Every structure is written in structure tokens, then in C-alpha cells.
Amino acid sequence: MSDNHSAPLFSIVIPAYNAQRFLPLTLESIFRQTVQDFEIVVVNDGSTDGTLEMLQGITDPRMRVITRENGGECVARNHGLREARGKYISFLDSDDVWLPNHLEQALSFLEAHPDIAWFSSTMKTVKDIAPEDIQPADCSKERLRAVNWYLEGVAHTLPSTVTVHREVIQRYPHLFAEGYKMFGDNIGWCQLAKAYPMVGLSDTPTVLYRYWQGNASTTHNVSPHGVRSEAVKMALAKHAEFYRESDCPVEAKLYYRHFALGNWWGCISSAFLPEEWQEDVAARRDVAGNAATLWMRLWASVNKISLCAMRWGVRMRKQSVERKMKRLAKASRIHFN
């Protein structure tokens, strides 16, 4: 490993598992950056396809490949984080793509505002990405601001959009929650934001986020409305743990509460009996008998009334929390242009 005098400006950490299909274009988007002072740390997380062989065919000395047993995306990302040597650490998923001025945008903001520890670009969700799509983003009308992560930033920070000062993020060698199929990055940002609540944001997209059948967002429901998925349950439990900490910020408590209420809303909505169920009851009337049919219809109506009342109550509480979050967000927001 080189000494600190030759450390790059950026370390780009990429966890890769069976990424042979999309990783070449991801890497091409890095090599086409307007800022070329970087290293790429690819953590091959026990891939069983041709990922490793493809990586071994790349001779650029700025890329390091670390191969480990499969441990999951967060384990791989943490491994790369610990290996990173750059002044700034940027994360990129193996199926996403950066536009050529992504690093330039992050560098410009972080150098101009050294008191802000991290920065997030904006993403554009796409299904397919071609090499010709990798064109510089138009930043002529870019709006830059700093926001409280819990109140506003959470909606904008995916791993592929975030750049952080290395001296800050390496205080958290296991930042990304290991063992989580989803929300591992969210749990990490929750911890980082506790010490560094303000995150820089740009409204100019420099990340192309690939939405396809095999990525985490389609495999698991990433929304807090994701009803009873195991991923959401784990996130709710971790949020509750953070909430109970004696030094949990007010802004964080509001975010955790809003997340939990959103999940309740989803659970209640999914509990409603489908409309066709009533038709099914009516169709069985002759066989089931009038008494049974009336009984079922009665309790179906009670079910609907009860769930409507529950959902109304949750909605009122959720809207109250949202109003508080908006007031605090407006008060804490800093505009730079």
C-alpha cells in the first residue's frame, strides 16, 4: 500500500456481487470523470459469475480489487471503507452510473464548505443505461443547499449519491448495518447524521440509478410502507433503539416516528378486504346459507369501519409530525445560491 503522500483525492468504494452484467459500464462512468485523481476499491463479495475475471482484465493501476467470502452488500461496503485512502470517500453501487461531472460537483461543494462533512447529489431513476447516456450534467441552474438529514436529506441519500470526508466516516468502520438485506445504508446514515446532521445537497442529477428486477429496491420493498417485510421490521427495531438513546436529537425522533407511522399506514391499508371478496360471499349465499352470509357481511362491514378509523387516526398523527418536520427543516436549511 502506498504512503499517505500519494493518497488520492477520492476513494470510490464499490461492493460487487455477481456484477458482471452491469459493472463494466459502472467502471467506464468512473474513468470518464472530469476529476481523475481517484482510486477505485472494488470489493468482490464472493461472486460466482465472471465478475472477478472481468476485473482482472482491467489494468488501470488506480483500481484495487479485494476478494472476500460473500457477506452481503453492507459487509463489502464496510470492508472497502476501511481500505480507502482518499481525502474523500464516494460510494457507487455496481449497477449504477455516474455522469462525468459527479466527482467535480462533490469536490466543489465540499472544498467550498469544509464545515459540512458530507454531500449528496441527486439521482435519476432509469431502467436501461447505454454508454451514450453518460454525458455531463447541466449545472448551470444548480441549486446548492445544506439540510438536516433527518428532516430532508434522508430522501436524497443513496450510497451512489454520497461523498463523505474520510476523516469523518472512518470513525465508523462498521457504519453500514451488516446483516440487513435492506436499509443497511439508512441505519448507517442515521448514525452519521447524529454527529453530522447537516448534509450538502444539489438538485442536479449526476447519478443514474438503475431500477431493474435484480436490485435491492425491487427485491425488497424499501418504503416504510412496505407492510410486514423482514427488512422493514429490522429497520423499525433499529430505529426504536436509536429513539430510546438519551441523546437522540429531536429531529431524529421525528424522523423515526414518521417512519413508524408510515409503516402503520401501510399495514392498515393492506388489511382491508378486497372488493371482490364481497362478491365472493354473495356468490356462495345459496350454499353457505343466509345466516352465514349475513354474518360474514356484517363483520366485513365492521372490519372496514374499524380499519378506516385506524387509518384516519394514523394519518392525522403522521400529518402532524410532517408539519413539525417541515417547520424545523425550513428553519435549519441553508441556501448557497
C-alpha positions as a Python dict, from the first residue, in 0.01 Angstrom:
ca = {
    (1, 'M'): (0, 0, 0),
    (2, 'S'): (127, 346, -90),
    (3, 'D'): (213, 603, 175),
    (4, 'N'): (-14, 890, 264),
    (5, 'H'): (180, 1138, 43),
    (6, 'S'): (50, 960, -266),
    (7, 'A'): (-305, 917, -134),
    (8, 'P'): (-566, 1008, -394),
    (9, 'L'): (-821, 1283, -367),
    (10, 'F'): (-1113, 1038, -392),
    (11, 'S'): (-1162, 676, -295),
    (12, 'I'): (-1454, 517, -477),
    (13, 'V'): (-1591, 211, -295),
    (14, 'I'): (-1789, -43, -499),
    (15, 'P'): (-1933, -362, -346),
    (16, 'A'): (-1978, -617, -623),
    (17, 'Y'): (-2164, -946, -616),
    (18, 'N'): (-2230, -1123, -947),
    (19, 'A'): (-2198, -784, -1116),
    (20, 'Q'): (-2053, -895, -1450),
    (21, 'R'): (-2357, -770, -1641),
    (22, 'F'): (-2351, -404, -1532),
    (23, 'L'): (-2013, -336, -1368),
    (24, 'P'): (-1822, -259, -1693),
    (25, 'L'): (-2042, 44, -1763),
    (26, 'T'): (-2025, 148, -1398),
    (27, 'L'): (-1645, 149, -1416),
    (28, 'E'): (-1649, 328, -1751),
    (29, 'S'): (-1851, 608, -1592),
    (30, 'I'): (-1575, 646, -1330),
    (31, 'F'): (-1293, 653, -1585),
    (32, 'R'): (-1481, 928, -1769),
    (33, 'Q'): (-1493, 1161, -1467),
    (34, 'T'): (-1364, 1516, -1510),
    (35, 'V'): (-1174, 1468, -1183),
    (36, 'Q'): (-919, 1191, -1238),
    (37, 'D'): (-740, 1190, -901),
    (38, 'F'): (-902, 880, -755),
    (39, 'E'): (-864, 520, -658),
    (40, 'I'): (-1131, 256, -710),
    (41, 'V'): (-1176, -4, -438),
    (42, 'V'): (-1389, -289, -570),
    (43, 'V'): (-1486, -545, -308),
    (44, 'N'): (-1572, -868, -487),
    (45, 'D'): (-1819, -1019, -243),
    (46, 'G'): (-1782, -1386, -333),
    (47, 'S'): (-1913, -1352, -688),
    (48, 'T'): (-1984, -1678, -870),
    (49, 'D'): (-2019, -1537, -1221),
    (50, 'G'): (-1740, -1379, -1426),
    (51, 'T'): (-1708, -1063, -1214),
    (52, 'L'): (-1359, -1138, -1084),
    (53, 'E'): (-1227, -1242, -1425),
    (54, 'M'): (-1367, -923, -1578),
    (55, 'L'): (-1200, -712, -1310),
    (56, 'Q'): (-869, -891, -1357),
    (57, 'G'): (-875, -782, -1720),
    (58, 'I'): (-863, -412, -1622),
    (59, 'T'): (-506, -286, -1595),
    (60, 'D'): (-562, 68, -1466),
    (61, 'P'): (-334, 96, -1159),
    (62, 'R'): (-587, 315, -979),
    (63, 'M'): (-817, 16, -926),
    (64, 'R'): (-775, -231, -642),
    (65, 'V'): (-979, -548, -620),
    (66, 'I'): (-1041, -712, -284),
    (67, 'T'): (-1196, -1058, -293),
    (68, 'R'): (-1372, -1195, 12),
    (69, 'E'): (-1631, -1456, 102),
    (70, 'N'): (-1987, -1347, 43),
    (71, 'G'): (-2109, -1148, 341),
    (72, 'G'): (-2362, -914, 189),
    (73, 'E'): (-2353, -564, 45),
    (74, 'C'): (-2304, -382, 377),
    (75, 'V'): (-2018, -607, 483),
    (76, 'A'): (-1847, -549, 149),
    (77, 'R'): (-1905, -173, 163),
    (78, 'N'): (-1762, -154, 516),
    (79, 'H'): (-1458, -354, 402),
    (80, 'G'): (-1396, -110, 120),
    (81, 'L'): (-1448, 184, 355),
    (82, 'R'): (-1172, 58, 584),
    (83, 'E'): (-935, 15, 287),
    (84, 'A'): (-999, 360, 139),
    (85, 'R'): (-710, 612, 141),
    (86, 'G'): (-857, 918, -31),
    (87, 'K'): (-936, 1254, 125),
    (88, 'Y'): (-1298, 1194, 27),
    (89, 'I'): (-1485, 866, 2),
    (90, 'S'): (-1758, 820, -257),
    (91, 'F'): (-1978, 515, -284),
    (92, 'L'): (-2111, 360, -602),
    (93, 'D'): (-2325, 51, -645),
    (94, 'S'): (-2214, -192, -913),
    (95, 'D'): (-2526, -139, -1127),
    (96, 'D'): (-2540, 242, -1110),
    (97, 'V'): (-2363, 502, -1325),
    (98, 'W'): (-2217, 847, -1262),
    (99, 'L'): (-2231, 1132, -1510),
    (100, 'P'): (-1884, 1274, -1590),
    (101, 'N'): (-1900, 1570, -1351),
    (102, 'H'): (-2026, 1379, -1046),
    (103, 'L'): (-1697, 1394, -854),
    (104, 'E'): (-1636, 1751, -970),
    (105, 'Q'): (-1971, 1855, -824),
    (106, 'A'): (-1896, 1688, -488),
    (107, 'L'): (-1544, 1829, -474),
    (108, 'S'): (-1660, 2183, -549),
    (109, 'F'): (-1915, 2175, -267),
    (110, 'L'): (-1701, 2007, -1),
    (111, 'E'): (-1399, 2230, -69),
    (112, 'A'): (-1618, 2540, -53),
    (113, 'H'): (-1793, 2428, 268),
    (114, 'P'): (-1540, 2236, 481),
    (115, 'D'): (-1766, 2258, 785),
    (116, 'I'): (-2014, 2020, 619),
    (117, 'A'): (-1893, 1661, 637),
    (118, 'W'): (-2092, 1503, 359),
    (119, 'F'): (-2261, 1577, 31),
    (120, 'S'): (-2524, 1408, -183),
    (121, 'S'): (-2601, 1454, -547),
    (122, 'T'): (-2942, 1383, -695),
    (123, 'M'): (-3024, 1066, -886),
    (124, 'K'): (-3233, 993, -1190),
    (125, 'T'): (-3406, 654, -1192),
    (126, 'V'): (-3379, 466, -1520),
    (127, 'K'): (-3439, 111, -1641),
    (128, 'D'): (-3168, 95, -1906),
    (129, 'I'): (-2837, 279, -1941),
    (130, 'A'): (-2630, 299, -2256),
    (131, 'P'): (-2276, 442, -2293),
    (132, 'E'): (-2415, 742, -2481),
    (133, 'D'): (-2623, 830, -2173),
    (134, 'I'): (-2305, 919, -1983),
    (135, 'Q'): (-2299, 1290, -2062),
    (136, 'P'): (-2207, 1580, -1831),
    (137, 'A'): (-2493, 1710, -1620),
    (138, 'D'): (-2602, 2067, -1685),
    (139, 'C'): (-2518, 2251, -1362),
    (140, 'S'): (-2591, 2600, -1495),
    (141, 'K'): (-2909, 2624, -1288),
    (142, 'E'): (-2792, 2411, -998),
    (143, 'R'): (-2930, 2487, -653),
    (144, 'L'): (-2700, 2405, -362),
    (145, 'R'): (-2812, 2388, -4),
    (146, 'A'): (-2739, 2220, 328),
    (147, 'V'): (-3024, 2046, 507),
    (148, 'N'): (-3081, 1844, 819),
    (149, 'W'): (-3050, 1483, 712),
    (150, 'Y'): (-3332, 1355, 935),
    (151, 'L'): (-3576, 1620, 815),
    (152, 'E'): (-3493, 1640, 443),
    (153, 'G'): (-3171, 1465, 347),
    (154, 'V'): (-3295, 1111, 405),
    (155, 'A'): (-3496, 1125, 82),
    (156, 'H'): (-3186, 1209, -122),
    (157, 'T'): (-2906, 991, 15),
    (158, 'L'): (-2846, 659, -153),
    (159, 'P'): (-2494, 513, -144),
    (160, 'S'): (-2430, 602, -509),
    (161, 'T'): (-2507, 971, -444),
    (162, 'V'): (-2297, 1027, -130),
    (163, 'T'): (-1945, 1158, -77),
    (164, 'V'): (-1801, 1196, 275),
    (165, 'H'): (-1478, 1324, 429),
    (166, 'R'): (-1265, 1018, 503),
    (167, 'E'): (-1151, 1153, 840),
    (168, 'V'): (-1518, 1165, 941),
    (169, 'I'): (-1657, 842, 802),
    (170, 'Q'): (-1364, 622, 906),
    (171, 'R'): (-1461, 687, 1266),
    (172, 'Y'): (-1739, 441, 1185),
    (173, 'P'): (-1557, 131, 1049),
    (174, 'H'): (-1882, -68, 1056),
    (175, 'L'): (-2106, 219, 950),
    (176, 'F'): (-2334, 19, 722),
    (177, 'A'): (-2552, -222, 918),
    (178, 'E'): (-2430, -571, 848),
    (179, 'G'): (-2687, -848, 828),
    (180, 'Y'): (-2953, -619, 681),
    (181, 'K'): (-3086, -709, 337),
    (182, 'M'): (-3230, -358, 310),
    (183, 'F'): (-3191, -30, 498),
    (184, 'G'): (-2830, -105, 590),
    (185, 'D'): (-2725, 228, 440),
    (186, 'N'): (-3017, 405, 611),
    (187, 'I'): (-2902, 275, 950),
    (188, 'G'): (-2552, 398, 871),
    (189, 'W'): (-2668, 744, 771),
    (190, 'C'): (-2877, 760, 1091),
    (191, 'Q'): (-2558, 715, 1294),
    (192, 'L'): (-2354, 957, 1086),
    (193, 'A'): (-2626, 1223, 1100),
    (194, 'K'): (-2635, 1211, 1477),
    (195, 'A'): (-2287, 1367, 1485),
    (196, 'Y'): (-2306, 1547, 1148),
    (197, 'P'): (-2672, 1635, 1092),
    (198, 'M'): (-2623, 1878, 803),
    (199, 'V'): (-2567, 1730, 458),
    (200, 'G'): (-2499, 1922, 138),
    (201, 'L'): (-2745, 1869, -146),
    (202, 'S'): (-2758, 1950, -514),
    (203, 'D'): (-3076, 1934, -720),
    (204, 'T'): (-2881, 1849, -1038),
    (205, 'P'): (-2882, 1473, -1107),
    (206, 'T'): (-2536, 1329, -1163),
    (207, 'V'): (-2628, 967, -1082),
    (208, 'L'): (-2822, 724, -1299),
    (209, 'Y'): (-2988, 476, -1064),
    (210, 'R'): (-3067, 154, -1243),
    (211, 'Y'): (-3406, 11, -1142),
    (212, 'W'): (-3422, -349, -1254),
    (213, 'Q'): (-3561, -682, -1138),
    (214, 'G'): (-3247, -792, -956),
    (215, 'N'): (-3159, -487, -750),
    (216, 'A'): (-3248, -439, -387),
    (217, 'S'): (-3526, -188, -444),
    (218, 'T'): (-3726, -436, -648),
    (219, 'T'): (-3632, -744, -445),
    (220, 'H'): (-3742, -581, -119),
    (221, 'N'): (-3987, -301, -53),
    (222, 'V'): (-3764, -12, 58),
    (223, 'S'): (-4052, 210, 164),
    (224, 'P'): (-4159, 230, 530),
    (225, 'H'): (-4500, 143, 383),
    (226, 'G'): (-4353, -198, 299),
    (227, 'V'): (-4602, -359, 536),
    (228, 'R'): (-4452, -653, 722),
    (229, 'S'): (-4136, -737, 526),
    (230, 'E'): (-3849, -861, 741),
    (231, 'A'): (-3631, -576, 613),
    (232, 'V'): (-3877, -315, 738),
    (233, 'K'): (-3916, -491, 1074),
    (234, 'M'): (-3539, -485, 1125),
    (235, 'A'): (-3522, -115, 1038),
    (236, 'L'): (-3809, -33, 1273),
    (237, 'A'): (-3638, -219, 1556),
    (238, 'K'): (-3309, -36, 1500),
    (239, 'H'): (-3486, 299, 1477),
    (240, 'A'): (-3658, 223, 1807),
    (241, 'E'): (-3318, 151, 1962),
    (242, 'F'): (-3185, 486, 1839),
    (243, 'Y'): (-3502, 662, 1957),
    (244, 'R'): (-3452, 541, 2312),
    (245, 'E'): (-3098, 677, 2336),
    (246, 'S'): (-3077, 961, 2587),
    (247, 'D'): (-2903, 1194, 2342),
    (248, 'C'): (-3127, 1122, 2043),
    (249, 'P'): (-3188, 1459, 1867),
    (250, 'V'): (-3540, 1595, 1835),
    (251, 'E'): (-3510, 1586, 1455),
    (252, 'A'): (-3413, 1220, 1465),
    (253, 'K'): (-3707, 1131, 1690),
    (254, 'L'): (-3945, 1298, 1446),
    (255, 'Y'): (-3796, 1100, 1156),
    (256, 'Y'): (-3819, 768, 1341),
    (257, 'R'): (-4178, 842, 1440),
    (258, 'H'): (-4270, 938, 1084),
    (259, 'F'): (-4116, 617, 952),
    (260, 'A'): (-4308, 406, 1205),
    (261, 'L'): (-4638, 581, 1132),
    (262, 'G'): (-4582, 531, 759),
    (263, 'N'): (-4540, 161, 820),
    (264, 'W'): (-4860, 150, 1025),
    (265, 'W'): (-5041, 322, 739),
    (266, 'G'): (-4919, 52, 501),
    (267, 'C'): (-5012, -231, 737),
    (268, 'I'): (-5364, -97, 789),
    (269, 'S'): (-5418, -36, 418),
    (270, 'S'): (-5312, -390, 336),
    (271, 'A'): (-5558, -532, 591),
    (272, 'F'): (-5867, -414, 401),
    (273, 'L'): (-6064, -696, 244),
    (274, 'P'): (-6061, -671, -135),
    (275, 'E'): (-6385, -561, -303),
    (276, 'E'): (-6416, -890, -489),
    (277, 'W'): (-6433, -1068, -152),
    (278, 'Q'): (-6782, -925, -102),
    (279, 'E'): (-6883, -1060, -441),
    (280, 'D'): (-6746, -1400, -342),
    (281, 'V'): (-6960, -1400, -24),
    (282, 'A'): (-7269, -1317, -228),
    (283, 'A'): (-7192, -1591, -480),
    (284, 'R'): (-7181, -1855, -205),
    (285, 'R'): (-7507, -1750, -45),
    (286, 'D'): (-7712, -2043, -171),
    (287, 'V'): (-7458, -2298, -49),
    (288, 'A'): (-7347, -2128, 274),
    (289, 'G'): (-7696, -2018, 374),
    (290, 'N'): (-7850, -1681, 453),
    (291, 'A'): (-7741, -1671, 818),
    (292, 'A'): (-7374, -1735, 742),
    (293, 'T'): (-7377, -1488, 455),
    (294, 'L'): (-7531, -1212, 666),
    (295, 'W'): (-7282, -1284, 944),
    (296, 'M'): (-6987, -1254, 706),
    (297, 'R'): (-7120, -934, 555),
    (298, 'L'): (-7172, -784, 900),
    (299, 'W'): (-6817, -848, 1012),
    (300, 'A'): (-6676, -738, 677),
    (301, 'S'): (-6850, -405, 733),
    (302, 'V'): (-6717, -385, 1089),
    (303, 'N'): (-6370, -464, 957),
    (304, 'K'): (-6392, -182, 704),
    (305, 'I'): (-6523, 74, 955),
    (306, 'S'): (-6256, -19, 1213),
    (307, 'L'): (-5973, -2, 963),
    (308, 'C'): (-6096, 330, 824),
    (309, 'A'): (-6098, 473, 1177),
    (310, 'M'): (-5749, 336, 1245),
    (311, 'R'): (-5613, 473, 920),
    (312, 'W'): (-5770, 814, 982),
    (313, 'G'): (-5605, 832, 1325),
    (314, 'V'): (-5264, 733, 1190),
    (315, 'R'): (-5297, 981, 903),
    (316, 'M'): (-5378, 1267, 1142),
    (317, 'R'): (-5078, 1185, 1359),
    (318, 'K'): (-4850, 1140, 1058),
    (319, 'Q'): (-4956, 1475, 914),
    (320, 'S'): (-4891, 1642, 1249),
    (321, 'V'): (-4537, 1501, 1253),
    (322, 'E'): (-4485, 1611, 892),
    (323, 'R'): (-4585, 1968, 978),
    (324, 'K'): (-4331, 1978, 1262),
    (325, 'M'): (-4062, 1834, 1035),
    (326, 'K'): (-4133, 2093, 765),
    (327, 'R'): (-4112, 2381, 1014),
    (328, 'L'): (-3781, 2261, 1154),
    (329, 'A'): (-3647, 2181, 807),
    (330, 'K'): (-3720, 2531, 684),
    (331, 'A'): (-3553, 2684, 990),
    (332, 'S'): (-3237, 2475, 953),
    (333, 'R'): (-3200, 2486, 573),
    (334, 'I'): (-2906, 2686, 433),
    (335, 'H'): (-2909, 2806, 71),
    (336, 'F'): (-2581, 2875, -104),
    (337, 'N'): (-2704, 3019, -434),
}
